[in-house]
Amino acid sequence: MAGALVGTFTAAEGAGNLTTGSRTTTAGNLITGHAASYEFSGTGGTIVISDNKSNSYTEPNQLEINVGGDGVNVAMAYNANGTRGTTHTVSTTFGGGSNAHTLAAHEWSGIEATPTVVSATNTGTSTAVSASATAGAASLYIGTMVYGGVSTTIAVNGSTQASETDENSDFQAQAVAYRVTLTGANSVAWTLAASRQWAALVSAFTEAGGGGVTTTKTMTETTVIGDSALDVAQRIRLQSDATTINDQLVYGARRGNVTSDGIIIGDAVVYGARRGVTTSEALILQDDDIQWTRRARLASDALDITDGFISWRRLAGA
């Protein structure tokens, strides 16, 4: 399942601590808060993001740049799978004496309940703004940028804009953009109409469902698939080997083989485990929940299912 922007809290700007407008949020969705501050002739204070649902927010990184002797801070924080509901607001407190603040917040779907998060930062002085992170599985990349100085136009570059919040005194502005279902090194980027000193943050959140994995093997070997989620794990095998699938979620594990081997699926949830075999072997499924398991068997073998719940199982044997 691809990550998606569900909604945006009404942003806030001005002096002092800030709180967004309220919205009704949905259980299981990710909440992110994005804040920036401008400190005249000094160093910006620490930014702390929270909400009115008593959720705990994780801040992967916070960054400060010095713009002509003034301090500009930017931070992003998130809460995954916390308390959701009506009249949900996000707030931030700003340390130090800074008096030019912005705050934005967003709600996202399609993210794992306990996502793997990879984060990075970048700074520069130019019209091209970007930050890049490297995710090992399909992820939602969320970027936050801030620039200091006289107001200029911000445009996304290869990304989708989630929000832009300008501090009315024209000392700083921040923007949030995102990209979905990407693996490896990827950037979230913007283009400024005029060169400014800027800071950017990016965090990649693993998406629920992941992608398909197919392997074809011709010699004896062992395959281990240890992912946050798999839509499909399909195996075509020609000689004896072993497969271990250790995932939080597997939608389908399908196996076709011609010689004796073993399969172990140890997952939180397995929606389908399908096996076609021709000789003696063993199948062990050790899961909290199995929707169904189907076995077509032609010779003596063993089936051991020790689970909390099985919707149905089918065995056909000669």
VOVO-31101 format. One record per atom (N, C-alpha, C): residue number from 0; x, y, z; chain. Coordinates in pm, whole numbers, m for minus. Last residue first. Layout:
<nodes>
    i       X       Y       Z  ch
  NUM       X       Y       Z   A
...
</nodes>
This chain:
<nodes>
    i       X       Y       Z  ch
  317    m219   m3772    m183   A
  317    m238   m3901    m248   A
  317    m201   m4013    m153   A
  316    m404   m3494     m59   A
  316    m287   m3580     m59   A
  316    m321   m3713    m124   A
  315    m483   m3173      20   A
  315    m514   m3276     m80   A
  315    m392   m3364     m91   A
  314    m613   m2957     255   A
  314    m510   m3057     229   A
  314    m562   m3155     124   A
  313    m664   m2634     370   A
  313    m704   m2733     274   A
  313    m587   m2827     248   A
  312    m799   m2429     625   A
  312    m685   m2496     568   A
  312    m735   m2610     480   A
  311    m905   m2108     743   A
  311    m930   m2239     689   A
  311    m801   m2299     637   A
  310    m823   m1929     953   A
  310    m955   m1919     893   A
  310    m994   m2050     827   A
  309    m668   m1971    1259   A
  309    m664   m2016    1120   A
  309    m805   m2005    1064   A
  308    m477   m1837    1525   A
  308    m603   m1836    1452   A
  308    m580   m1884    1310   A
  307    m237   m1888    1648   A
  307    m346   m1838    1729   A
  307    m479   m1848    1660   A
  306     m83   m2202    1550   A
  306    m115   m2061    1536   A
  306    m226   m2021    1632   A
  305      84   m2429    1416   A
  305      65   m2390    1556   A
  305      43   m2241    1559   A
  304      84   m2688    1203   A
  304      37   m2549    1211   A
  304       7   m2519    1358   A
  303     252   m2907    1013   A
  303     244   m2864    1152   A
  303     205   m2718    1155   A
  302     255   m3183     816   A
  302     205   m3046     825   A
  302     186   m3012     971   A
  301     465   m3402     626   A
  301     407   m3360     753   A
  301     363   m3216     744   A
  300     434   m3666     382   A
  300     500   m3550     441   A
  300     425   m3510     567   A
  299     429   m3885     114   A
  299     424   m3872     259   A
  299     499   m3748     305   A
  298     310   m3718    m184   A
  298     383   m3822    m111   A
  298     377   m3792      38   A
  297     163   m3509    m282   A
  297     164   m3633    m359   A
  297     237   m3746    m289   A
  296     m48   m3237    m200   A
  296      62   m3325    m165   A
  296      49   m3458    m238   A
  295    m121   m2908    m161   A
  295    m143   m3017    m255   A
  295     m25   m3111    m241   A
  294    m259   m2687      72   A
  294    m155   m2785      45   A
  294    m201   m2888     m58   A
  293    m308   m2363     190   A
  293    m352   m2464      96   A
  293    m236   m2556      63   A
  292    m436   m2160     443   A
  292    m319   m2232     394   A
  292    m367   m2347     308   A
  291    m552   m1836     539   A
  291    m573   m1966     481   A
  291    m439   m2027     444   A
  290    m489   m1654     748   A
  290    m619   m1649     683   A
  290    m650   m1781     614   A
  289    m343   m1678    1056   A
  289    m333   m1726     919   A
  289    m473   m1726     858   A
  288    m174   m1524    1317   A
  288    m300   m1526    1242   A
  288    m271   m1575    1101   A
  287      69   m1563    1437   A
  287     m43   m1519    1520   A
  287    m176   m1536    1449   A
  286     242   m1863    1331   A
  286     197   m1725    1317   A
  286      87   m1694    1415   A
  285     414   m2082    1187   A
  285     405   m2040    1326   A
  285     371   m1892    1330   A
  284     412   m2356     990   A
  284     363   m2219     994   A
  284     341   m2182    1140   A
  283     600   m2583     818   A
  283     573   m2532     952   A
  283     530   m2387     940   A
  282     617   m2872     634   A
  282     573   m2733     631   A
  282     539   m2691     773   A
  281     837   m3107     481   A
  281     768   m3056     600   A
  281     732   m2911     581   A
  280     829   m3384     250   A
  280     882   m3259     304   A
  280     801   m3219     426   A
  279     847   m3604     m25   A
  279     836   m3586     119   A
  279     900   m3455     164   A
  278     740   m3452    m337   A
  278     806   m3553    m254   A
  278     795   m3516    m108   A
  277     601   m3247    m458   A
  277     597   m3378    m522   A
  277     664   m3487    m440   A
  276     382   m2963    m394   A
  276     503   m3042    m372   A
  276     487   m3180    m433   A
  275     279   m2639    m351   A
  275     263   m2753    m442   A
  275     390   m2835    m435   A
  274     124   m2423    m123   A
  274     235   m2512    m151   A
  274     195   m2620    m250   A
  273      57   m2104       2   A
  273      17   m2206     m93   A
  273     138   m2289    m131   A
  272     m76   m1899     228   A
  272      44   m1981     213   A
  272       4   m2099     125   A
  271    m200   m1577     282   A
  271    m209   m1699     203   A
  271     m75   m1770     201   A
  270    m166   m1399     494   A
  270    m295   m1405     428   A
  270    m308   m1531     343   A
  269     m25   m1395     804   A
  269      m7   m1453     672   A
  269    m145   m1465     608   A
  268     120   m1195    1051   A
  268      m1   m1226     976   A
  268      40   m1286     843   A
  267     371   m1225    1170   A
  267     259   m1179    1251   A
  267     126   m1212    1184   A
  266     552   m1529    1087   A
  266     508   m1392    1065   A
  266     395   m1356    1159   A
  265     738   m1752     964   A
  265     714   m1705    1101   A
  265     679   m1559    1100   A
  264     752   m2026     778   A
  264     698   m1891     770   A
  264     663   m1848     911   A
  263     965   m2247     629   A
  263     923   m2196     759   A
  263     875   m2053     738   A
  262    1001   m2536     437   A
  262     965   m2394     440   A
  262     918   m2360     580   A
  261    1225   m2771     282   A
  261    1148   m2723     397   A
  261    1114   m2577     383   A
  260    1237   m3049      52   A
  260    1287   m2926     111   A
  260    1199   m2888     228   A
  259    1276   m3264    m222   A
  259    1255   m3250     m79   A
  259    1315   m3120     m27   A
  258    1175   m3120    m540   A
  258    1249   m3212    m454   A
  258    1226   m3178    m308   A
  257    1025   m2929    m673   A
  257    1025   m3065    m727   A
  257    1103   m3163    m643   A
  256     790   m2662    m602   A
  256     920   m2726    m600   A
  256     910   m2871    m643   A
  255     653   m2350    m532   A
  255     646   m2463    m624   A
  255     782   m2529    m628   A
  254     477   m2143    m309   A
  254     594   m2225    m333   A
  254     566   m2335    m433   A
  253     391   m1827    m188   A
  253     358   m1934    m280   A
  253     484   m2011    m316   A
  252     243   m1626      28   A
  252     368   m1700      18   A
  252     338   m1823     m66   A
  251      98   m1309      54   A
  251      94   m1440     m11   A
  251     232   m1502     m11   A
  250     127   m1111     246   A
  250      m2   m1129     182   A
  250     m11   m1264     113   A
  249     274   m1080     554   A
  249     290   m1146     425   A
  249     152   m1167     366   A
  248     428    m881     792   A
  248     305    m904     718   A
  248     338    m968     585   A
  247     670    m891     918   A
  247     556    m846     996   A
  247     425    m878     926   A
  246     863   m1187     853   A
  246     812   m1056     820   A
  246     699   m1018     914   A
  245    1062   m1413     748   A
  245    1038   m1353     879   A
  245     994   m1209     859   A
  244    1092   m1704     590   A
  244    1030   m1573     569   A
  244     992   m1518     706   A
  243    1324   m1923     463   A
  243    1272   m1866     586   A
  243    1217   m1728     555   A
  242    1379   m2217     284   A
  242    1334   m2079     280   A
  242    1281   m2038     416   A
  241    1619   m2439     139   A
  241    1535   m2399     252   A
  241    1499   m2252     239   A
  240    1648   m2702    m106   A
  240    1693   m2583     m37   A
  240    1596   m2551      75   A
  239    1700   m2911    m381   A
  239    1675   m2902    m237   A
  239    1730   m2772    m180   A
  238    1602   m2754    m692   A
  238    1675   m2849    m610   A
  238    1650   m2819    m463   A
  237    1430   m2570    m806   A
  237    1461   m2690    m883   A
  237    1544   m2791    m805   A
  236    1163   m2343    m751   A
  236    1284   m2407    m704   A
  236    1306   m2539    m777   A
  235    1020   m2036    m712   A
  235    1029   m2145    m809   A
  235    1163   m2213    m784   A
  234     818   m1848    m493   A
  234     942   m1922    m510   A
  234     927   m2031    m616   A
  233     703   m1535    m387   A
  233     682   m1647    m479   A
  233     816   m1714    m505   A
  232     538   m1339    m186   A
  232     667   m1407    m185   A
  232     649   m1533    m267   A
  231     373   m1031    m208   A
  231     382   m1168    m257   A
  231     524   m1218    m239   A
  230     393    m814     m31   A
  230     267    m841     m98   A
  230     264    m987    m143   A
  229     546    m798     280   A
  229     556    m852     145   A
  229     417    m868      88   A
  228     718    m596     519   A
  228     593    m645     461   A
  228     622    m698     321   A
  227     971    m577     625   A
  227     859    m525     702   A
  227     727    m578     651   A
  226    1157    m883     577   A
  226    1110    m751     539   A
  226     998    m708     629   A
  225    1355   m1114     507   A
  225    1322   m1050     633   A
  225    1283    m907     610   A
  224    1406   m1406     368   A
  224    1336   m1283     334   A
  224    1290   m1221     466   A
  223    1660   m1614     281   A
  223    1597   m1551     396   A
  223    1535   m1421     348   A
  222    1741   m1919     135   A
  222    1693   m1784     113   A
  222    1624   m1733     239   A
  221    2001   m2141      60   A
  221    1907   m2094     162   A
  221    1869   m1950     130   A
  220    2052   m2407    m180   A
  220    2083   m2280    m116   A
  220    1978   m2249     m10   A
  219    2125   m2593    m462   A
  219    2098   m2597    m319   A
  219    2142   m2467    m254   A
  218    2012   m2423    m762   A
  218    2106   m2504    m685   A
  218    2067   m2501    m538   A
  217    1823   m2256    m872   A
  217    1854   m2379    m944   A
  217    1952   m2469    m871   A
  216    1554   m2035    m815   A
  216    1677   m2095    m768   A
  216    1700   m2229    m837   A
  215    1402   m1722    m821   A
  215    1415   m1848    m892   A
  215    1551   m1906    m859   A
  214    1181   m1515    m642   A
  214    1315   m1569    m658   A
  214    1307   m1700    m732   A
  213    1011   m1214    m592   A
  213    1012   m1341    m663   A
  213    1156   m1388    m676   A
  212     817   m1002    m407   A
  212     949   m1062    m413   A
  212     937   m1195    m483   A
  211     638    m690    m418   A
  211     648    m832    m445   A
  211     792    m878    m450   A
  210     644    m453    m141   A
  210     636    m492    m281   A
  210     649    m641    m296   A
  209     450    m323     132   A
  209     575    m344      61   A
  209     553    m378     m84   A
  208     255    m309     338   A
  208     233    m392     220   A
  208     358    m421     142   A
  207     314      25     437   A
  207     250    m103     464   A
  207     234    m179     334   A
  206     636     184     402   A
  206     495     174     372   A
  206     442      34     405   A
  205     868     346     610   A
  205     831     226     536   A
  205     679     215     525   A
  204     963     677     558   A
  204     883     589     643   A
  204     839     467     562   A
  203    1228     901     560   A
  203    1160     799     481   A
  203    1094     700     575   A
  202    1279    1247     591   A
  202    1262    1120     660   A
  202    1183    1026     569   A
  201    1480    1537     566   A
  201    1398    1436     499   A
  201    1395    1312     587   A
  200    1535    1891     575   A
  200    1530    1763     644   A
  200    1449    1666     558   A
  199    1733    2180     505   A
  199    1631    2083     466   A
  199    1648    1953     543   A
  198    1791    2530     488   A
  198    1816    2403     557   A
  198    1701    2309     521   A
  197    1947    2810     315   A
  197    1837    2719     347   A
  197    1886    2598     426   A
  196    1979    3131     179   A
  196    2041    3030     266   A
  196    1929    2943     321   A
  195    1874    3180    m162   A
  195    1863    3204     m18   A
  195    1946    3099      56   A
  194    1807    3305    m482   A
  194    1899    3232    m395   A
  194    1883    3277    m250   A
  193    1466    3293    m589   A
  193    1590    3369    m568   A
  193    1677    3293    m469   A
  192    1279    3095    m611   A
  192    1286    3193    m719   A
  192    1412    3278    m710   A
  191    1383    2761    m535   A
  191    1350    2897    m492   A
  191    1364    2993    m610   A
  190    1264    2436    m557   A
  190    1338    2541    m627   A
  190    1290    2676    m576   A
  189    1312    2121    m381   A
  189    1237    2242    m412   A
  189    1326    2335    m494   A
  188    1289    1766    m311   A
  188    1357    1886    m359   A
  188    1259    1999    m389   A
  187    1395    1470    m170   A
  187    1280    1560    m179   A
  187    1340    1698    m206   A
  186    1568    1190    m315   A
  186    1565    1326    m260   A
  186    1424    1383    m265   A
  185    1691     862    m245   A
  185    1597     952    m311   A
  185    1593    1086    m239   A
  184    1831     549    m255   A
  184    1862     690    m232   A
  184    1768     779    m314   A
  183    1576     295    m189   A
  183    1711     340    m221   A
  183    1729     488    m192   A
  182    1242     323    m308   A
  182    1344     246    m238   A
  182    1480     295    m282   A
  181     913     462    m277   A
  181    1048     465    m332   A
  181    1142     383    m245   A
  180     638     551    m228   A
  180     676     418    m277   A
  180     810     420    m350   A
  179     627     910    m288   A
  179     574     784    m236   A
  179     636     663    m305   A
  178     730    1224    m152   A
  178     732    1130    m264   A
  178     695     992    m208   A
  177     661    1568     m49   A
  177     675    1424     m30   A
  177     681    1350    m162   A
  176     710    1871     148   A
  176     679    1800      24   A
  176     707    1652      44   A
  175     672    2179     308   A
  175     673    2034     325   A
  175     633    1971     192   A
  174     841    2482     398   A
  174     757    2405     307   A
  174     777    2257     335   A
  173     868    2807     554   A
  173     895    2663     549   A
  173     799    2596     451   A
  172    1037    3116     587   A
  172     923    3041     537   A
  172     963    2894     531   A
  171    1130    3419     761   A
  171    1152    3280     722   A
  171    1023    3221     668   A
  170    1069    3688     761   A
  170    1201    3648     807   A
  170    1232    3503     771   A
  169     823    3812     707   A
  169     916    3786     597   A
  169    1057    3752     644   A
  168     628    3825     889   A
  168     727    3932     895   A
  168     837    3914     792   A
  167     477    3594     854   A
  167     428    3719     797   A
  167     529    3834     801   A
  166     613    3302     733   A
  166     607    3389     851   A
  166     581    3531     802   A
  165     437    3070     542   A
  165     524    3188     542   A
  165     504    3266     671   A
  164     423    2742     455   A
  164     384    2834     561   A
  164     484    2947     567   A
  163     292    2496     249   A
  163     390    2604     258   A
  163     338    2705     360   A
  162     249    2140     198   A
  162     213    2269     257   A
  162     326    2369     241   A
  161     301    1939      11   A
  161     200    1916     114   A
  161     155    2048     176   A
  160     387    1886    m326   A
  160     382    1978    m212   A
  160     269    1941    m118   A
  159     577    1626    m450   A
  159     442    1679    m437   A
  159     436    1766    m312   A
  158     873    1652    m662   A
  158     800    1607    m543   A
  158     658    1663    m548   A
  157    1009    1777    m863   A
  157    1003    1632    m864   A
  157     932    1572    m746   A
  156    1018    2040    m675   A
  156    1096    1994    m789   A
  156    1100    1841    m786   A
  155     800    2308    m573   A
  155     852    2173    m560   A
  155     922    2132    m689   A
  154     891    2645    m505   A
  154     824    2550    m595   A
  154     885    2413    m574   A
  153     857    2951    m342   A
  153     903    2813    m328   A
  153     822    2726    m424   A
  152     964    3291    m373   A
  152     870    3185    m410   A
  152     935    3049    m396   A
  151    1060    3482     m82   A
  151    1073    3445    m221   A
  151     980    3327    m248   A
  150    1121    3735     165   A
  150    1033    3633     106   A
  150    1063    3611     m42   A
  149    1444    3770     308   A
  149    1328    3830     242   A
  149    1252    3723     165   A
  148    1544    3505     541   A
  148    1561    3628     464   A
  148    1432    3674     402   A
  147    1592    3151     519   A
  147    1590    3275     596   A
  147    1610    3394     506   A
  146    1394    2856     463   A
  146    1497    2952     423   A
  146    1484    3075     510   A
  145    1338    2510     508   A
  145    1318    2647     555   A
  145    1427    2734     495   A
  144    1169    2197     445   A
  144    1275    2294     420   A
  144    1236    2429     478   A
  143    1114    1852     467   A
  143    1082    1983     522   A
  143    1197    2077     492   A
  142     980    1553     318   A
  142    1085    1653     335   A
  142    1030    1783     390   A
  141     926    1213     323   A
  141     867    1341     361   A
  141     981    1439     388   A
  140     871     924     144   A
  140     973    1023     176   A
  140     904    1157     204   A
  139     761     609     212   A
  139     712     745     189   A
  139     821     841     236   A
  138     910     312      66   A
  138     889     410     172   A
  138     825     538     119   A
  137    1025     m13      33   A
  137     935      88     m22   A
  137     889     184      88   A
  136    1348     m35     198   A
  136    1221     m92     153   A
  136    1133      22     103   A
  135    1570     110     270   A
  135    1590     m26     225   A
  135    1465     m95     177   A
  134    1643     447     177   A
  134    1554     351     243   A
  134    1577     212     185   A
  133    1829     725     221   A
  133    1834     595     155   A
  133    1753     495     234   A
  132    1769    1075     145   A
  132    1784     963     239   A
  132    1780     833     160   A
  131    1839    1420      87   A
  131    1828    1283      36   A
  131    1849    1183     148   A
  130    1714    1740      13   A
  130    1771    1651     114   A
  130    1742    1509      70   A
  129    1741    2064    m146   A
  129    1709    1922    m143   A
  129    1771    1855     m23   A
  128    1711    2344    m357   A
  128    1704    2295    m220   A
  128    1669    2146    m223   A
  127    1845    2590    m552   A
  127    1812    2447    m551   A
  127    1822    2394    m408   A
  126    1940    2841    m518   A
  126    1797    2829    m550   A
  126    1750    2685    m545   A
  125    2154    2870    m227   A
  125    2129    2853    m370   A
  125    1978    2861    m394   A
  124    2329    2743      16   A
  124    2289    2877     m26   A
  124    2276    2873    m178   A
  123    2251    2474     249   A
  123    2316    2535     134   A
  123    2272    2679     117   A
  122    2214    2145     399   A
  122    2209    2291     403   A
  122    2277    2346     278   A
  121    2040    1853     515   A
  121    2125    1919     418   A
  121    2109    2070     434   A
  120    1981    1527     666   A
  120    1970    1672     660   A
  120    2063    1727     552   A
  119    1779    1226     711   A
  119    1901    1296     673   A
  119    1874    1446     669   A
  118    1653     901     815   A
  118    1647    1048     806   A
  118    1783    1105     768   A
  117    1430     636     816   A
  117    1565     677     780   A
  117    1562     826     752   A
  116    1238     415     999   A
  116    1253     555     959   A
  116    1401     585     934   A
  115    1003     163     986   A
  115    1146     191     985   A
  115    1164     330     928   A
  114     696     194    1176   A
  114     776     206    1054   A
  114     926     212    1082   A
  113     463      35    1298   A
  113     594      67    1356   A
  113     693      79    1240   A
  112     261      33    1110   A
  112     230      73    1247   A
  112     357     109    1324   A
  111     348     171     787   A
  111     350      64     886   A
  111     322     118    1026   A
  110     121     375     603   A
  110     250     359     668   A
  110     241     247     771   A
  109    m122     452     494   A
  109     m40     358     420   A
  109      98     335     477   A
  108    m162     813     547   A
  108    m205     672     555   A
  108    m106     585     479   A
  107    m102    1104     743   A
  107     m64    1017     631   A
  107    m118     877     654   A
  106    m142    1447     816   A
  106    m184    1310     847   A
  106    m163    1225     723   A
  105      61    1725     929   A
  105      m6    1646     827   A
  105     m40    1507     879   A
  104     133    2069    1006   A
  104     119    1929    1047   A
  104      33    1856     944   A
  103     341    2357    1076   A
  103     250    2282     988   A
  103     243    2139    1039   A
  102     440    2669    1193   A
  102     408    2531    1230   A
  102     309    2474    1129   A
  101     679    2930    1255   A
  101     579    2866    1169   A
  101     561    2722    1214   A
  100     785    3245    1400   A
  100     765    3101    1405   A
  100     663    3055    1301   A
   99     974    3469    1538   A
   99     918    3449    1404   A
   99     906    3299    1383   A
   98    1113    3504    1771   A
   98     975    3554    1765   A
   98     917    3548    1625   A
   97    1336    3360    2013   A
   97    1294    3380    1874   A
   97    1147    3418    1867   A
   96    1467    3319    2249   A
   96    1383    3438    2237   A
   96    1333    3463    2097   A
   95    1450    2973    2362   A
   95    1517    3097    2324   A
   95    1419    3211    2310   A
   94    1222    2726    2222   A
   94    1313    2778    2321   A
   94    1377    2906    2273   A
   93     886    2675    2150   A
   93    1013    2723    2096   A
   93    1097    2776    2210   A
   92     651    2414    2108   A
   92     712    2514    2195   A
   92     850    2547    2140   A
   91     361    2327    1920   A
   91     506    2332    1937   A
   91     545    2441    2035   A
   90      92    2095    1843   A
   90     148    2218    1901   A
   90     300    2211    1902   A
   89    m201    1984    1679   A
   89     m57    1967    1699   A
   89      m1    2102    1746   A
   88    m523    1840    1755   A
   88    m436    1953    1721   A
   88    m291    1916    1748   A
   87    m836    1697    1699   A
   87    m693    1670    1714   A
   87    m614    1792    1670   A
   86   m1116    1666    1706   A
   86   m1051    1787    1760   A
   86    m903    1765    1788   A
   85   m1135    1304    1719   A
   85   m1186    1437    1687   A
   85   m1104    1545    1756   A
   84    m849    1083    1675   A
   84    m988    1113    1702   A
   84   m1024    1256    1665   A
   83    m585     875    1812   A
   83    m642     961    1709   A
   83    m788     991    1746   A
   82    m284     774    1960   A
   82    m425     805    1979   A
   82    m472     904    1873   A
   81     m53     629    1718   A
   81     m93     676    1850   A
   81    m243     698    1859   A
   80      84     551    1483   A
   80      m9     459    1548   A
   80     m44     499    1692   A
   79     355     764    1518   A
   79     298     655    1441   A
   79     206     572    1529   A
   78     447    1094    1500   A
   78     387     994    1589   A
   78     318     891    1500   A
   77     735    1307    1445   A
   77     624    1223    1401   A
   77     573    1135    1515   A
   76     890    1618    1348   A
   76     867    1510    1443   A
   76     744    1432    1400   A
   75    1135    1845    1238   A
   75    1022    1761    1202   A
   75    1012    1651    1308   A
   74    1261    2182    1238   A
   74    1248    2050    1299   A
   74    1127    1979    1242   A
   73    1489    2452    1212   A
   73    1381    2374    1152   A
   73    1381    2236    1216   A
   72    1603    2788    1277   A
   72    1591    2647    1317   A
   72    1475    2581    1242   A
   71    1827    3041    1231   A
   71    1705    2983    1175   A
   71    1706    2834    1207   A
   70    1971    3328    1378   A
   70    1958    3183    1380   A
   70    1824    3137    1325   A
   69    2168    3587    1231   A
   69    2042    3543    1289   A
   69    2032    3391    1278   A
   68    2396    3644    1091   A
   68    2399    3665    1235   A
   68    2272    3626    1306   A
   67    2317    3570     831   A
   67    2355    3709     860   A
   67    2356    3741    1008   A
   66    2195    3294     946   A
   66    2168    3379     831   A
   66    2199    3523     869   A
   65    2285    2977    1033   A
   65    2303    3117    1070   A
   65    2290    3202     945   A
   64    2071    2695    1100   A
   64    2165    2767    1016   A
   64    2174    2911    1065   A
   63    1993    2385    1248   A
   63    2000    2530    1260   A
   63    2103    2584    1162   A
   62    1769    2107    1283   A
   62    1881    2170    1215   A
   62    1874    2321    1233   A
   61    1693    1787    1400   A
   61    1663    1929    1408   A
   61    1787    2002    1360   A
   60    1554    1458    1354   A
   60    1662    1555    1345   A
   60    1606    1697    1357   A
   59    1344    1294    1446   A
   59    1465    1234    1388   A
   59    1582    1331    1381   A
   58    1155    1292    1717   A
   58    1216    1394    1632   A
   58    1346    1337    1573   A
   57     848    1153    1803   A
   57     989    1126    1778   A
   57    1043    1230    1682   A
   56     603    1217    2048   A
   56     655    1244    1915   A
   56     806    1219    1910   A
   55     336    1066    2211   A
   55     479    1093    2216   A
   55     531    1108    2074   A
   54      12    1205    2282   A
   54     101    1117    2206   A
   54     246    1161    2222   A
   53    m194    1350    2396   A
   53     m91    1292    2484   A
   53      m5    1188    2413   A
   52    m346    1489    2224   A
   52    m388    1352    2249   A
   52    m289    1276    2338   A
   51    m252    1733    2145   A
   51    m349    1732    2255   A
   51    m406    1594    2283   A
   50     108    1708    2084   A
   50     m32    1725    2044   A
   50    m121    1718    2166   A
   49     436    1846    1994   A
   49     347    1760    2073   A
   49     206    1772    2018   A
   48     776    1936    1955   A
   48     645    1918    1893   A
   48     565    1817    1974   A
   47    1015    2178    2025   A
   47     952    2056    2076   A
   47     810    2049    2020   A
   46    1321    2322    1947   A
   46    1181    2311    1906   A
   46    1128    2177    1955   A
   45    1559    2527    2116   A
   45    1509    2393    2082   A
   45    1360    2397    2049   A
   44    1637    2853    1970   A
   44    1620    2756    2078   A
   44    1565    2624    2026   A
   43    1888    3007    1765   A
   43    1751    2962    1788   A
   43    1745    2856    1897   A
   42    2111    3256    1860   A
   42    2094    3115    1827   A
   42    1952    3073    1859   A
   41    2108    3591    1722   A
   41    2136    3490    1823   A
   41    2116    3351    1768   A
   40    1970    3798    1581   A
   40    2102    3819    1643   A
   40    2133    3717    1751   A
   39    1654    3657    1609   A
   39    1730    3776    1573   A
   39    1860    3783    1653   A
   38    1559    3350    1495   A
   38    1610    3417    1614   A
   38    1696    3536    1572   A
   37    1289    3179    1374   A
   37    1391    3277    1335   A
   37    1429    3355    1460   A
   36    1180    2837    1323   A
   36    1187    2961    1400   A
   36    1300    3049    1348   A
   35     946    2576    1236   A
   35    1066    2655    1210   A
   35    1061    2783    1292   A
   34     811    2242    1211   A
   34     818    2374    1273   A
   34     950    2442    1240   A
   33     584    1993    1161   A
   33     697    2059    1097   A
   33     701    2203    1148   A
   32     465    1665    1239   A
   32     465    1808    1267   A
   32     593    1869    1214   A
   31     266    1391    1129   A
   31     394    1460    1130   A
   31     374    1608    1160   A
   30     112    1086    1194   A
   30     102    1230    1209   A
   30     243    1288    1210   A
   29     m25     801    1032   A
   29      94     871    1078   A
   29      64    1021    1087   A
   28    m308     601    1133   A
   28    m240     694    1043   A
   28    m122     761    1113   A
   27    m437     451    1325   A
   27    m342     384    1238   A
   27    m266     476    1145   A
   26    m741     633    1327   A
   26    m653     537    1393   A
   26    m563     468    1291   A
   25    m755     962    1194   A
   25    m796     823    1186   A
   25    m693     731    1251   A
   24    m873    1285    1310   A
   24    m771    1195    1257   A
   24    m816    1050    1274   A
   23   m1024    1587    1254   A
   23   m1050    1450    1300   A
   23    m952    1357    1231   A
   22    m851    1887    1352   A
   22    m912    1801    1252   A
   22    m937    1665    1316   A
   21    m773    2231    1438   A
   21    m807    2092    1472   A
   21    m866    2019    1352   A
   20    m480    2433    1369   A
   20    m622    2411    1374   A
   20    m650    2263    1400   A
   19    m183    2422    1581   A
   19    m255    2416    1454   A
   19    m406    2421    1477   A
   18     m14    2648    1790   A
   18    m101    2531    1781   A
   18    m176    2536    1649   A
   17     297    2779    1926   A
   17     192    2773    1825   A
   17     113    2643    1836   A
   16     462    3030    2128   A
   16     431    2891    2095   A
   16     307    2885    2006   A
   15     578    3343    1973   A
   15     538    3255    2082   A
   15     513    3113    2036   A
   14     452    3493    1669   A
   14     542    3489    1783   A
   14     490    3391    1888   A
   13     362    3309    1368   A
   13     362    3424    1456   A
   13     463    3408    1568   A
   12     132    3059    1240   A
   12     255    3137    1234   A
   12     243    3254    1329   A
   11      m5    2739    1147   A
   11       0    2854    1237   A
   11     133    2926    1218   A
   10    m234    2548     935   A
   10    m103    2590     983   A
   10    m114    2713    1073   A
    9    m466    2298     981   A
    9    m450    2440     950   A
    9    m324    2492    1015   A
    8    m346    1979     877   A
    8    m395    2065     983   A
    8    m376    2211     940   A
    7    m436    1787     600   A
    7    m343    1886     654   A
    7    m412    1965     763   A
    6    m464    1438     501   A
    6    m514    1571     530   A
    6    m408    1658     595   A
    5    m338    1222     376   A
    5    m481    1216     407   A
    5    m537    1355     428   A
    4    m105    1130     149   A
    4    m143    1243     234   A
    4    m293    1242     252   A
    3      10     792     155   A
    3     m73     898      96   A
    3     m99    1007     198   A
    2     202     507      55   A
    2     172     614     149   A
    2      94     723      79   A
    1      65     214     m95   A
    1     145     336    m103   A
    1     105     434       5   A
    0      85    m119       0   A
    0       0       0       0   A
    0      88     124       0   A
</nodes>
